[in-house]
Amino acid sequence: MNAGLVLGIETSGKSTGLALADSGKVIAEMVEDSSCSHNEVLMPLLDRLMNGAGVTARDLSGIGVDIGPGRFTSLRVGLSTAKGLAVAHRLPVVGVGTLWSLARTARATMDRVLSVMDAGKHEVYAALYVQARPAIP
């Protein structure tokens, strides 16, 4: 995906998250922590984000969407929204792993990062990254 304005969609957990980034820098973001499901809040949240930033889908150069692990139905909501926008506006879509995204929030100087998130039923999803690459491919 070329540099430019990119929409990020995150629906793997309980929250619905959206962000706009330009050349790798976040310019606007919104997170909805509600009791409603992702399918109820995603499009209104997207509308608020885009209107607040003063951009339209025509201004986007691509979409990044969370591909899991996470809640299956929630991920499908995010993926179907990304695909619908991509088809309608002829935009490229890139899938981004939840645990990799989480690891990327660590300080850049860290050689090893263990990403862990709740998988429910007393289990976790986990991945170890060594120098920004999965330790076990």
One Martini backbone bead per residue (centre of mass of N, CA, C, O) as a GRO file, in nm:
protein
  137
    1MET     BB    1   0.096   0.037   0.024
    2ASN     BB    2   0.076   0.351  -0.012
    3ALA     BB    3   0.118   0.647   0.071
    4GLY     BB    4  -0.129   0.786   0.287
    5LEU     BB    5  -0.455   0.760   0.340
    6VAL     BB    6  -0.557   0.552   0.619
    7LEU     BB    7  -0.774   0.298   0.722
    8GLY     BB    8  -0.853   0.171   1.047
    9ILE     BB    9  -0.972  -0.158   1.162
   10GLU     BB   10  -1.110  -0.260   1.493
   11THR     BB   11  -1.281  -0.593   1.607
   12SER     BB   12  -1.158  -0.820   1.816
   13GLY     BB   13  -1.305  -0.700   2.055
   14LYS     BB   14  -1.511  -0.503   2.249
   15SER     BB   15  -1.401  -0.286   2.079
   16THR     BB   16  -1.427  -0.007   1.856
   17GLY     BB   17  -1.180   0.076   1.601
   18LEU     BB   18  -1.049   0.387   1.461
   19ALA     BB   19  -0.826   0.512   1.192
   20LEU     BB   20  -0.619   0.779   1.075
   21ALA     BB   21  -0.350   0.773   0.835
   22ASP     BB   22  -0.046   0.960   0.743
   23SER     BB   23   0.241   0.837   0.675
   24GLY     BB   24   0.214   0.679   0.975
   25LYS     BB   25   0.027   0.906   1.101
   26VAL     BB   26  -0.192   0.984   1.334
   27ILE     BB   27  -0.494   1.199   1.292
   28ALA     BB   28  -0.731   0.990   1.376
   29GLU     BB   29  -0.949   0.867   1.651
   30MET     BB   30  -1.175   0.590   1.753
   31VAL     BB   31  -1.357   0.465   2.046
   32GLU     BB   32  -1.597   0.202   2.129
   33ASP     BB   33  -1.741   0.144   2.460
   34SER     BB   34  -1.999  -0.079   2.435
   35SER     BB   35  -2.287  -0.285   2.453
   36CYS     BB   36  -2.272  -0.290   2.171
   37SER     BB   37  -2.230  -0.401   1.870
   38HIS     BB   38  -2.035  -0.358   1.599
   39ASN     BB   39  -2.275  -0.334   1.390
   40GLU     BB   40  -2.393  -0.071   1.549
   41VAL     BB   41  -2.110   0.125   1.558
   42LEU     BB   42  -1.924   0.141   1.307
   43MET     BB   43  -2.063   0.341   1.104
   44PRO     BB   44  -2.109   0.585   1.293
   45LEU     BB   45  -1.807   0.607   1.366
   46LEU     BB   46  -1.703   0.652   1.080
   47ASP     BB   47  -1.860   0.909   1.026
   48ARG     BB   48  -1.734   1.077   1.257
   49LEU     BB   49  -1.440   1.051   1.171
   50MET     BB   50  -1.457   1.165   0.881
   51ASN     BB   51  -1.599   1.434   0.948
   52GLY     BB   52  -1.392   1.532   1.163
   53ALA     BB   53  -1.149   1.518   0.936
   54GLY     BB   54  -1.256   1.598   0.643
   55VAL     BB   55  -1.327   1.317   0.496
   56THR     BB   56  -1.329   1.075   0.238
   57ALA     BB   57  -1.310   0.789   0.061
   58ARG     BB   58  -1.157   0.934  -0.179
   59ASP     BB   59  -0.898   1.002   0.015
   60LEU     BB   60  -0.819   0.718   0.012
   61SER     BB   61  -0.549   0.458  -0.025
   62GLY     BB   62  -0.654   0.267   0.220
   63ILE     BB   63  -0.690  -0.050   0.413
   64GLY     BB   64  -0.687  -0.155   0.753
   65VAL     BB   65  -0.738  -0.488   0.899
   66ASP     BB   66  -0.838  -0.692   1.134
   67ILE     BB   67  -0.760  -1.069   1.159
   68GLY     BB   68  -0.641  -1.155   1.420
   69PRO     BB   69  -0.724  -1.258   1.684
   70GLY     BB   70  -1.072  -1.322   1.789
   71ARG     BB   71  -1.383  -1.238   1.744
   72PHE     BB   72  -1.545  -1.369   1.492
   73THR     BB   73  -1.790  -1.179   1.442
   74SER     BB   74  -1.634  -0.914   1.472
   75LEU     BB   75  -1.436  -0.958   1.241
   76ARG     BB   76  -1.651  -0.974   1.016
   77VAL     BB   77  -1.743  -0.684   1.037
   78GLY     BB   78  -1.473  -0.550   0.962
   79LEU     BB   79  -1.420  -0.705   0.694
   80SER     BB   80  -1.685  -0.628   0.544
   81THR     BB   81  -1.639  -0.326   0.555
   82ALA     BB   82  -1.371  -0.316   0.407
   83LYS     BB   83  -1.466  -0.454   0.148
   84GLY     BB   84  -1.693  -0.261   0.072
   85LEU     BB   85  -1.513  -0.008   0.049
   86ALA     BB   86  -1.309  -0.123  -0.155
   87VAL     BB   87  -1.504  -0.182  -0.386
   88ALA     BB   88  -1.648   0.100  -0.408
   89HIS     BB   89  -1.332   0.257  -0.413
   90ARG     BB   90  -1.082   0.104  -0.508
   91LEU     BB   91  -0.924  -0.040  -0.258
   92PRO     BB   92  -0.682  -0.141  -0.069
   93VAL     BB   93  -0.619  -0.435   0.140
   94VAL     BB   94  -0.495  -0.496   0.479
   95GLY     BB   95  -0.396  -0.741   0.690
   96VAL     BB   96  -0.391  -0.734   1.058
   97GLY     BB   97  -0.259  -0.852   1.334
   98THR     BB   98  -0.331  -0.829   1.659
   99LEU     BB   99  -0.054  -0.911   1.795
  100TRP     BB  100   0.124  -0.733   1.619
  101SER     BB  101  -0.004  -0.464   1.693
  102LEU     BB  102   0.057  -0.486   1.991
  103ALA     BB  103   0.370  -0.508   1.961
  104ARG     BB  104   0.403  -0.220   1.814
  105THR     BB  105   0.355  -0.055   2.093
  106ALA     BB  106   0.624  -0.097   2.160
  107ARG     BB  107   0.923  -0.027   2.197
  108ALA     BB  108   1.171  -0.006   1.953
  109THR     BB  109   1.411  -0.129   2.153
  110MET     BB  110   1.277  -0.399   2.152
  111ASP     BB  111   1.350  -0.737   2.088
  112ARG     BB  112   1.115  -0.845   2.281
  113VAL     BB  113   0.766  -0.955   2.234
  114LEU     BB  114   0.474  -1.024   2.428
  115SER     BB  115   0.162  -1.114   2.314
  116VAL     BB  116  -0.149  -1.071   2.504
  117MET     BB  117  -0.486  -1.217   2.500
  118ASP     BB  118  -0.805  -1.264   2.553
  119ALA     BB  119  -1.001  -1.578   2.477
  120GLY     BB  120  -1.142  -1.697   2.689
  121LYS     BB  121  -1.200  -1.958   2.889
  122HIS     BB  122  -0.911  -1.934   3.031
  123GLU     BB  123  -0.765  -1.803   2.776
  124VAL     BB  124  -0.499  -1.734   2.532
  125TYR     BB  125  -0.339  -1.518   2.323
  126ALA     BB  126  -0.008  -1.573   2.165
  127ALA     BB  127   0.306  -1.385   2.086
  128LEU     BB  128   0.641  -1.397   1.975
  129TYR     BB  129   0.873  -1.125   1.923
  130VAL     BB  130   1.172  -1.098   1.721
  131GLN     BB  131   1.256  -0.831   1.578
  132ALA     BB  132   0.950  -0.809   1.451
  133ARG     BB  133   0.930  -1.129   1.455
  134PRO     BB  134   0.834  -1.427   1.458
  135ALA     BB  135   0.963  -1.686   1.644
  136ILE     BB  136   0.730  -1.872   1.511
  137PRO     BB  137   0.632  -1.932   1.183
   0.00000   0.00000   0.00000
